[in-house]
Amino acid sequence: MADSKQLYQEVILDHNRKPRNWGALADATHRAEGHNSLCGDHLVVTVKANGNAIDAVGFEGESCAICKASASMMTTTVKGKST
């Protein structure tokens, strides 16, 4: 159990330090903004879709490590997928 907890922490810290797909897309076709008033997290996600395919996705904003890491992991997962 300790190994899986350590791995989880390492993944979160890595995505927080080096977020994947950081930055807004200038040519985005879709945009979503989220704000958590309880903790202050605020993120904007931009997507460039081509038909039913997600060509590119980016995000930016101010948030805690877990929120930033979650957004980073989500963007890596959906890029290249169908809408």
Secondary structure per residue as TSV (DSSP state, phi and psi in degrees):
chain	resnum	aa	ss	phi	psi
A	1	M	-	360.0	-38.7
A	2	A	H	-62.9	-36.1
A	3	D	H	-64.5	-41.9
A	4	S	H	-69.1	-35.4
A	5	K	H	-66.3	-41.7
A	6	Q	H	-65.2	-42.7
A	7	L	H	-61.2	-44.7
A	8	Y	H	-57.8	-46.7
A	9	Q	H	-63.5	-40.0
A	10	E	H	-65.1	-40.0
A	11	V	H	-64.8	-46.0
A	12	I	H	-59.8	-48.1
A	13	L	H	-64.0	-39.7
A	14	D	H	-63.3	-47.0
A	15	H	H	-68.2	-28.9
A	16	N	H	-71.9	-43.3
A	17	R	H	-70.7	-39.1
A	18	K	S	-129.3	72.3
A	19	P	-	-63.9	135.6
A	20	R	T	-83.5	144.0
A	21	N	T	63.1	32.5
A	22	W	B	-73.6	133.5
A	23	G	S	115.6	149.4
A	24	A	-	-77.2	148.4
A	25	L	-	-90.1	125.4
A	26	A	T	-66.0	-32.0
A	27	D	T	-106.4	32.4
A	28	A	-	-65.6	144.5
A	29	T	S	-99.0	-16.7
A	30	H	E	-140.1	150.5
A	31	R	E	-145.9	137.8
A	32	A	E	-136.5	142.6
A	33	E	E	-127.3	136.9
A	34	G	E	-132.5	140.7
A	35	H	E	-138.5	125.8
A	36	N	-	-99.9	105.9
A	37	S	T	-69.3	-18.6
A	38	L	T	-73.4	-38.5
A	39	C	T	-116.9	-13.8
A	40	G	-	94.5	-1.4
A	41	D	-	-60.4	137.2
A	42	H	E	-145.3	114.7
A	43	L	E	-129.2	148.3
A	44	V	E	-122.1	127.1
A	45	V	E	-111.5	130.3
A	46	T	E	-119.8	143.3
A	47	V	E	-133.2	139.1
A	48	K	E	-110.5	109.9
A	49	A	E	-106.5	144.8
A	50	N	E	-127.6	99.3
A	51	G	T	67.7	-122.2
A	52	N	T	-99.0	10.4
A	53	A	E	-110.7	141.7
A	54	I	E	-91.1	105.8
A	55	D	E	-77.8	-39.0
A	56	A	E	-152.0	152.9
A	57	V	E	-148.4	142.5
A	58	G	E	-144.4	164.3
A	59	F	E	-149.0	157.0
A	60	E	E	-158.0	163.2
A	61	G	E	147.4	-167.8
A	62	E	E	-117.2	127.1
A	63	S	-	-163.3	171.5
A	64	C	-	-75.1	172.9
A	65	A	H	-61.1	-42.0
A	66	I	H	-67.6	-41.1
A	67	C	H	-65.4	-45.2
A	68	K	H	-63.7	-43.1
A	69	A	H	-64.1	-39.9
A	70	S	H	-62.9	-43.8
A	71	A	H	-64.5	-40.5
A	72	S	H	-62.1	-45.9
A	73	M	H	-66.7	-38.6
A	74	M	H	-62.7	-43.4
A	75	T	H	-66.0	-36.2
A	76	T	H	-68.9	-30.6
A	77	T	H	-74.7	-41.4
A	78	V	H	-85.8	-20.8
A	79	K	T	-60.3	127.6
A	80	G	T	89.8	-8.3
A	81	K	S	-84.9	168.6
A	82	S	B	-84.7	154.1
A	83	T	-	-71.8	360.0
